[in-house]
């Protein structure tokens, strides 16, 4: 994967090049800032990693002034704080994949690059057509971890937002619904955490992430994966999440009674997802769930 890193922090550059070069087939070129891009690049990068921690959001905005073809380039932005991330995510100027705080990036970037590299055909999709004519699909395989689920959902929703298929509100709703379903697939599917086990975990103020980590100490559970298939056409998006677990009796949780009365701390994810998605269905076994979302089709 061809990466362009625009960053003035030499130690970080060396760290990233060392980590990516030693484990993955990445080609990483660096520039201290965008002013060094005085001539068009010989090869358009598949990924642009831009450090806005020092220069601020203006550095991101100034990309349009550079002679770089970014139509097919995914962008990762390193930000100073969460406020800066919000500003970056509000923009639809480029193919934003994910924005992170600079402190997060040392830990996250190598793992995120690995996730993208494994699922390039699903994540590096950047439609440049009027929203009514857009049609694309993809399939991704995720490791059995909450962090990969979170990063994947963030990137896919940002791509749809940049393509003007969804509003910021719809993006938030999609993230909530997909997070609920992917976390269910990890917790109850691949990790076989029962309803009672999770209830005890929450009752005793134990983190569910900690419980997942304990389950992942089992090599048989750790090697399990999640599959997410999606099709996005003008007006509608369909996402199917599949785990490698034994399934469950989903009818209990999709009934009207449970939807109206879900007093427990756990067990409400399906109820929430039903309310904010436009369709939800399971296969008979209960290890595959399909969500549907109507798109907003923004004209501006």
C-alpha beads as a LAMMPS data file, in Angstrom:
LAMMPS data file: protein, C-alpha beads

300 atoms
299 bonds

1 atom types
1 bond types

-500.0 500.0 xlo xhi
-500.0 500.0 ylo yhi
-500.0 500.0 zlo zhi

Masses

1 110.0

Atoms # bond

1 1 1 0.000 0.000 0.000
2 1 1 1.321 3.396 -1.047
3 1 1 1.285 5.921 1.837
4 1 1 2.202 9.613 1.958
5 1 1 2.915 10.898 5.462
6 1 1 2.818 14.678 5.929
7 1 1 4.201 15.299 9.384
8 1 1 6.992 17.394 10.921
9 1 1 7.626 15.003 13.826
10 1 1 10.714 12.998 12.871
11 1 1 10.518 10.452 15.739
12 1 1 6.911 9.662 14.839
13 1 1 7.842 9.276 11.167
14 1 1 10.618 6.848 12.026
15 1 1 8.325 4.933 14.359
16 1 1 5.593 4.581 11.727
17 1 1 7.972 3.617 8.922
18 1 1 9.654 1.043 11.154
19 1 1 6.373 -0.525 12.310
20 1 1 4.702 -0.613 8.906
21 1 1 7.804 -1.604 6.981
22 1 1 8.676 -4.463 9.288
23 1 1 5.238 -6.070 9.309
24 1 1 3.418 -5.082 6.137
25 1 1 4.095 -4.413 2.481
26 1 1 3.772 -0.620 2.746
27 1 1 5.669 2.045 0.881
28 1 1 5.769 5.157 3.054
29 1 1 7.084 8.523 1.810
30 1 1 7.294 11.550 4.097
31 1 1 7.001 15.319 3.715
32 1 1 7.512 17.827 6.514
33 1 1 4.478 19.857 5.442
34 1 1 2.228 20.467 2.451
35 1 1 4.495 23.235 1.182
36 1 1 6.992 20.551 0.187
37 1 1 4.483 19.277 -2.341
38 1 1 5.538 21.784 -4.970
39 1 1 5.057 19.447 -7.900
40 1 1 2.413 16.805 -8.604
41 1 1 3.213 13.385 -7.214
42 1 1 4.434 10.756 -9.654
43 1 1 2.151 8.196 -8.020
44 1 1 -1.107 9.045 -6.288
45 1 1 -0.995 7.715 -2.717
46 1 1 -3.631 5.249 -1.590
47 1 1 -3.435 6.816 1.854
48 1 1 -2.499 10.285 3.039
49 1 1 -1.680 10.678 6.739
50 1 1 -1.804 14.366 7.631
51 1 1 -0.693 15.820 10.946
52 1 1 -2.930 18.743 11.893
53 1 1 -1.740 18.669 15.494
54 1 1 0.730 21.487 14.862
55 1 1 -0.764 23.391 11.935
56 1 1 -4.432 23.062 12.811
57 1 1 -7.477 22.461 10.629
58 1 1 -6.204 25.030 8.111
59 1 1 -3.630 22.487 6.972
60 1 1 -6.432 20.081 6.118
61 1 1 -8.407 22.791 4.333
62 1 1 -5.349 23.798 2.290
63 1 1 -5.221 20.375 0.614
64 1 1 -7.507 21.732 -2.107
65 1 1 -4.813 24.256 -3.032
66 1 1 -2.195 21.570 -3.703
67 1 1 -1.701 19.961 -7.066
68 1 1 -2.554 16.502 -5.804
69 1 1 -5.217 14.218 -7.185
70 1 1 -6.948 12.947 -4.056
71 1 1 -10.069 11.487 -5.665
72 1 1 -8.947 7.950 -4.904
73 1 1 -6.923 8.627 -1.756
74 1 1 -8.110 7.852 1.741
75 1 1 -7.114 10.403 4.377
76 1 1 -6.171 9.837 8.009
77 1 1 -5.869 13.026 10.052
78 1 1 -3.974 13.419 13.320
79 1 1 -5.579 16.097 15.490
80 1 1 -4.714 18.011 18.634
81 1 1 -7.983 17.271 20.433
82 1 1 -11.538 15.975 20.088
83 1 1 -12.824 19.418 19.098
84 1 1 -10.507 19.409 16.113
85 1 1 -11.701 15.914 15.173
86 1 1 -15.293 17.185 15.097
87 1 1 -14.344 20.010 12.744
88 1 1 -12.524 17.634 10.426
89 1 1 -15.449 15.196 10.376
90 1 1 -17.902 17.981 9.525
91 1 1 -16.040 18.653 6.285
92 1 1 -16.943 16.827 3.091
93 1 1 -14.034 18.134 1.025
94 1 1 -11.966 14.955 0.883
95 1 1 -12.118 11.180 1.404
96 1 1 -11.745 11.211 5.164
97 1 1 -11.364 7.733 6.639
98 1 1 -10.655 8.549 10.263
99 1 1 -9.422 11.387 12.472
100 1 1 -7.490 10.618 15.663
101 1 1 -5.876 12.619 18.408
102 1 1 -2.106 12.732 18.044
103 1 1 -1.661 10.864 21.331
104 1 1 -3.906 8.046 20.103
105 1 1 -2.027 7.708 16.856
106 1 1 1.161 6.123 18.219
107 1 1 -0.867 3.132 19.376
108 1 1 -3.651 3.108 16.785
109 1 1 -2.084 3.953 13.424
110 1 1 -0.166 0.676 12.869
111 1 1 -3.281 -1.343 13.714
112 1 1 -5.534 0.854 11.567
113 1 1 -3.159 0.530 8.618
114 1 1 -3.220 -3.230 9.054
115 1 1 -7.040 -3.173 9.071
116 1 1 -7.145 -1.033 5.900
117 1 1 -4.536 -3.141 4.130
118 1 1 -6.499 -6.340 4.817
119 1 1 -9.736 -4.749 3.563
120 1 1 -8.652 -2.336 0.835
121 1 1 -11.460 -3.293 -1.524
122 1 1 -14.027 -2.543 1.184
123 1 1 -12.544 0.628 2.682
124 1 1 -10.753 2.422 -0.161
125 1 1 -13.991 3.020 -2.071
126 1 1 -14.543 6.664 -2.908
127 1 1 -17.504 7.269 -5.239
128 1 1 -17.378 10.596 -7.083
129 1 1 -20.813 10.724 -8.643
130 1 1 -24.044 12.524 -7.820
131 1 1 -25.592 10.746 -4.794
132 1 1 -28.508 9.447 -6.898
133 1 1 -26.089 7.495 -9.162
134 1 1 -23.814 6.001 -6.529
135 1 1 -23.717 2.215 -6.231
136 1 1 -20.989 0.143 -4.580
137 1 1 -20.514 -2.852 -2.324
138 1 1 -17.816 -4.435 -0.225
139 1 1 -16.928 -7.171 2.220
140 1 1 -14.538 -6.999 5.155
141 1 1 -13.116 -9.410 7.685
142 1 1 -12.434 -8.013 11.150
143 1 1 -10.469 -9.367 14.049
144 1 1 -12.508 -10.286 17.106
145 1 1 -11.807 -6.992 18.907
146 1 1 -13.961 -3.955 19.812
147 1 1 -11.280 -1.559 18.546
148 1 1 -11.315 -2.964 15.006
149 1 1 -15.111 -2.843 14.988
150 1 1 -15.046 0.804 16.090
151 1 1 -12.432 1.834 13.520
152 1 1 -14.201 0.058 10.665
153 1 1 -17.567 1.632 11.490
154 1 1 -15.966 5.080 11.743
155 1 1 -14.279 4.735 8.355
156 1 1 -17.295 3.389 6.468
157 1 1 -19.620 6.055 7.903
158 1 1 -17.110 8.793 7.060
159 1 1 -16.903 7.555 3.453
160 1 1 -20.699 7.680 3.126
161 1 1 -20.769 11.134 4.710
162 1 1 -18.068 12.431 2.352
163 1 1 -20.028 11.036 -0.611
164 1 1 -23.041 13.110 0.538
165 1 1 -25.185 10.033 1.013
166 1 1 -25.942 10.730 4.667
167 1 1 -26.235 13.668 7.039
168 1 1 -24.195 14.015 10.214
169 1 1 -27.217 12.823 12.209
170 1 1 -27.632 9.723 10.057
171 1 1 -23.915 9.036 10.389
172 1 1 -24.277 9.060 14.188
173 1 1 -27.297 6.741 14.049
174 1 1 -25.474 4.326 11.753
175 1 1 -22.464 4.261 14.065
176 1 1 -24.640 3.485 17.078
177 1 1 -26.581 0.714 15.321
178 1 1 -23.554 -0.945 13.698
179 1 1 -21.586 -0.706 16.938
180 1 1 -24.382 -2.447 18.832
181 1 1 -24.546 -5.276 16.304
182 1 1 -20.788 -5.753 15.971
183 1 1 -20.325 -5.699 19.737
184 1 1 -23.102 -8.285 20.084
185 1 1 -21.305 -10.420 17.520
186 1 1 -18.056 -10.161 19.498
187 1 1 -19.521 -10.559 22.988
188 1 1 -22.328 -13.062 22.583
189 1 1 -21.295 -14.652 19.292
190 1 1 -17.555 -15.238 19.091
191 1 1 -16.813 -14.913 22.829
192 1 1 -19.933 -16.838 23.936
193 1 1 -20.642 -14.389 26.773
194 1 1 -24.112 -15.190 28.056
195 1 1 -26.760 -12.638 28.992
196 1 1 -26.269 -13.609 32.651
197 1 1 -22.462 -13.274 32.460
198 1 1 -22.730 -9.784 31.028
199 1 1 -25.360 -8.814 33.605
200 1 1 -23.051 -9.935 36.422
201 1 1 -20.163 -8.057 34.800
202 1 1 -22.097 -4.787 34.709
203 1 1 -23.596 -5.340 38.161
204 1 1 -20.100 -5.668 39.627
205 1 1 -18.832 -2.565 37.786
206 1 1 -16.539 -4.689 35.625
207 1 1 -15.739 -3.452 32.125
208 1 1 -17.198 -5.565 29.331
209 1 1 -13.944 -4.936 27.466
210 1 1 -12.101 -6.605 30.342
211 1 1 -14.412 -9.611 30.110
212 1 1 -13.806 -9.844 26.357
213 1 1 -10.048 -9.690 26.930
214 1 1 -10.323 -12.570 29.410
215 1 1 -12.257 -14.631 26.881
216 1 1 -9.691 -13.789 24.198
217 1 1 -6.999 -15.542 26.207
218 1 1 -8.459 -18.729 24.759
219 1 1 -6.669 -19.276 21.390
220 1 1 -9.819 -20.781 19.865
221 1 1 -11.785 -17.616 20.612
222 1 1 -8.942 -15.264 19.708
223 1 1 -8.679 -16.663 16.166
224 1 1 -12.367 -16.090 15.402
225 1 1 -13.310 -13.259 13.052
226 1 1 -16.282 -11.135 12.052
227 1 1 -17.526 -10.613 8.513
228 1 1 -19.397 -7.507 7.417
229 1 1 -20.861 -7.242 3.910
230 1 1 -22.445 -4.075 2.619
231 1 1 -24.220 -2.766 -0.450
232 1 1 -24.865 0.939 -0.891
233 1 1 -27.044 2.218 -3.699
234 1 1 -28.871 5.445 -4.323
235 1 1 -31.234 5.784 -1.431
236 1 1 -30.381 2.722 0.660
237 1 1 -27.585 0.864 2.428
238 1 1 -27.620 -2.757 3.614
239 1 1 -25.080 -4.100 6.132
240 1 1 -24.813 -7.763 7.142
241 1 1 -22.760 -8.740 10.195
242 1 1 -21.847 -12.402 10.708
243 1 1 -19.996 -14.014 13.608
244 1 1 -18.660 -17.526 14.139
245 1 1 -20.708 -18.248 17.235
246 1 1 -23.612 -20.601 17.873
247 1 1 -26.325 -17.998 17.431
248 1 1 -29.161 -17.149 19.845
249 1 1 -32.938 -16.890 20.120
250 1 1 -33.234 -13.435 18.588
251 1 1 -37.045 -13.518 18.558
252 1 1 -37.051 -12.924 22.319
253 1 1 -35.205 -9.624 21.845
254 1 1 -37.030 -8.351 18.765
255 1 1 -40.520 -8.829 20.155
256 1 1 -42.676 -5.768 20.753
257 1 1 -42.825 -6.497 24.478
258 1 1 -39.052 -6.498 24.812
259 1 1 -38.757 -3.394 22.654
260 1 1 -41.070 -1.435 24.941
261 1 1 -39.803 -2.832 28.229
262 1 1 -36.034 -3.302 28.376
263 1 1 -35.139 -2.267 31.955
264 1 1 -31.850 -4.162 32.177
265 1 1 -28.468 -2.555 31.604
266 1 1 -27.777 -5.152 28.931
267 1 1 -30.168 -6.518 26.338
268 1 1 -31.154 -3.109 25.011
269 1 1 -28.799 -2.965 22.019
270 1 1 -31.202 -4.717 19.654
271 1 1 -34.048 -2.456 20.842
272 1 1 -32.000 0.672 20.164
273 1 1 -30.924 -0.637 16.753
274 1 1 -34.530 -1.384 15.778
275 1 1 -35.512 2.166 16.608
276 1 1 -32.755 3.953 14.666
277 1 1 -32.303 1.644 11.661
278 1 1 -34.887 1.258 8.901
279 1 1 -34.852 -2.533 8.915
280 1 1 -33.358 -5.324 11.021
281 1 1 -33.486 -9.073 10.440
282 1 1 -31.654 -12.228 11.539
283 1 1 -30.978 -15.573 9.962
284 1 1 -32.664 -18.537 11.656
285 1 1 -29.547 -19.493 13.615
286 1 1 -29.041 -16.001 14.985
287 1 1 -25.366 -15.515 14.076
288 1 1 -26.066 -13.174 11.163
289 1 1 -27.901 -9.853 11.322
290 1 1 -28.800 -7.514 8.461
291 1 1 -29.431 -3.790 8.917
292 1 1 -30.930 -1.375 6.427
293 1 1 -30.617 2.422 6.330
294 1 1 -32.348 4.936 4.087
295 1 1 -29.868 7.489 2.814
296 1 1 -30.453 11.235 2.739
297 1 1 -29.053 11.883 -0.771
298 1 1 -27.730 15.378 -0.160
299 1 1 -27.538 17.576 -3.234
300 1 1 -25.060 20.066 -1.749

Bonds

1 1 1 2
2 1 2 3
3 1 3 4
4 1 4 5
5 1 5 6
6 1 6 7
7 1 7 8
8 1 8 9
9 1 9 10
10 1 10 11
11 1 11 12
12 1 12 13
13 1 13 14
14 1 14 15
15 1 15 16
16 1 16 17
17 1 17 18
18 1 18 19
19 1 19 20
20 1 20 21
21 1 21 22
22 1 22 23
23 1 23 24
24 1 24 25
25 1 25 26
26 1 26 27
27 1 27 28
28 1 28 29
29 1 29 30
30 1 30 31
31 1 31 32
32 1 32 33
33 1 33 34
34 1 34 35
35 1 35 36
36 1 36 37
37 1 37 38
38 1 38 39
39 1 39 40
40 1 40 41
41 1 41 42
42 1 42 43
43 1 43 44
44 1 44 45
45 1 45 46
46 1 46 47
47 1 47 48
48 1 48 49
49 1 49 50
50 1 50 51
51 1 51 52
52 1 52 53
53 1 53 54
54 1 54 55
55 1 55 56
56 1 56 57
57 1 57 58
58 1 58 59
59 1 59 60
60 1 60 61
61 1 61 62
62 1 62 63
63 1 63 64
64 1 64 65
65 1 65 66
66 1 66 67
67 1 67 68
68 1 68 69
69 1 69 70
70 1 70 71
71 1 71 72
72 1 72 73
73 1 73 74
74 1 74 75
75 1 75 76
76 1 76 77
77 1 77 78
78 1 78 79
79 1 79 80
80 1 80 81
81 1 81 82
82 1 82 83
83 1 83 84
84 1 84 85
85 1 85 86
86 1 86 87
87 1 87 88
88 1 88 89
89 1 89 90
90 1 90 91
91 1 91 92
92 1 92 93
93 1 93 94
94 1 94 95
95 1 95 96
96 1 96 97
97 1 97 98
98 1 98 99
99 1 99 100
100 1 100 101
101 1 101 102
102 1 102 103
103 1 103 104
104 1 104 105
105 1 105 106
106 1 106 107
107 1 107 108
108 1 108 109
109 1 109 110
110 1 110 111
111 1 111 112
112 1 112 113
113 1 113 114
114 1 114 115
115 1 115 116
116 1 116 117
117 1 117 118
118 1 118 119
119 1 119 120
120 1 120 121
121 1 121 122
122 1 122 123
123 1 123 124
124 1 124 125
125 1 125 126
126 1 126 127
127 1 127 128
128 1 128 129
129 1 129 130
130 1 130 131
131 1 131 132
132 1 132 133
133 1 133 134
134 1 134 135
135 1 135 136
136 1 136 137
137 1 137 138
138 1 138 139
139 1 139 140
140 1 140 141
141 1 141 142
142 1 142 143
143 1 143 144
144 1 144 145
145 1 145 146
146 1 146 147
147 1 147 148
148 1 148 149
149 1 149 150
150 1 150 151
151 1 151 152
152 1 152 153
153 1 153 154
154 1 154 155
155 1 155 156
156 1 156 157
157 1 157 158
158 1 158 159
159 1 159 160
160 1 160 161
161 1 161 162
162 1 162 163
163 1 163 164
164 1 164 165
165 1 165 166
166 1 166 167
167 1 167 168
168 1 168 169
169 1 169 170
170 1 170 171
171 1 171 172
172 1 172 173
173 1 173 174
174 1 174 175
175 1 175 176
176 1 176 177
177 1 177 178
178 1 178 179
179 1 179 180
180 1 180 181
181 1 181 182
182 1 182 183
183 1 183 184
184 1 184 185
185 1 185 186
186 1 186 187
187 1 187 188
188 1 188 189
189 1 189 190
190 1 190 191
191 1 191 192
192 1 192 193
193 1 193 194
194 1 194 195
195 1 195 196
196 1 196 197
197 1 197 198
198 1 198 199
199 1 199 200
200 1 200 201
201 1 201 202
202 1 202 203
203 1 203 204
204 1 204 205
205 1 205 206
206 1 206 207
207 1 207 208
208 1 208 209
209 1 209 210
210 1 210 211
211 1 211 212
212 1 212 213
213 1 213 214
214 1 214 215
215 1 215 216
216 1 216 217
217 1 217 218
218 1 218 219
219 1 219 220
220 1 220 221
221 1 221 222
222 1 222 223
223 1 223 224
224 1 224 225
225 1 225 226
226 1 226 227
227 1 227 228
228 1 228 229
229 1 229 230
230 1 230 231
231 1 231 232
232 1 232 233
233 1 233 234
234 1 234 235
235 1 235 236
236 1 236 237
237 1 237 238
238 1 238 239
239 1 239 240
240 1 240 241
241 1 241 242
242 1 242 243
243 1 243 244
244 1 244 245
245 1 245 246
246 1 246 247
247 1 247 248
248 1 248 249
249 1 249 250
250 1 250 251
251 1 251 252
252 1 252 253
253 1 253 254
254 1 254 255
255 1 255 256
256 1 256 257
257 1 257 258
258 1 258 259
259 1 259 260
260 1 260 261
261 1 261 262
262 1 262 263
263 1 263 264
264 1 264 265
265 1 265 266
266 1 266 267
267 1 267 268
268 1 268 269
269 1 269 270
270 1 270 271
271 1 271 272
272 1 272 273
273 1 273 274
274 1 274 275
275 1 275 276
276 1 276 277
277 1 277 278
278 1 278 279
279 1 279 280
280 1 280 281
281 1 281 282
282 1 282 283
283 1 283 284
284 1 284 285
285 1 285 286
286 1 286 287
287 1 287 288
288 1 288 289
289 1 289 290
290 1 290 291
291 1 291 292
292 1 292 293
293 1 293 294
294 1 294 295
295 1 295 296
296 1 296 297
297 1 297 298
298 1 298 299
299 1 299 300
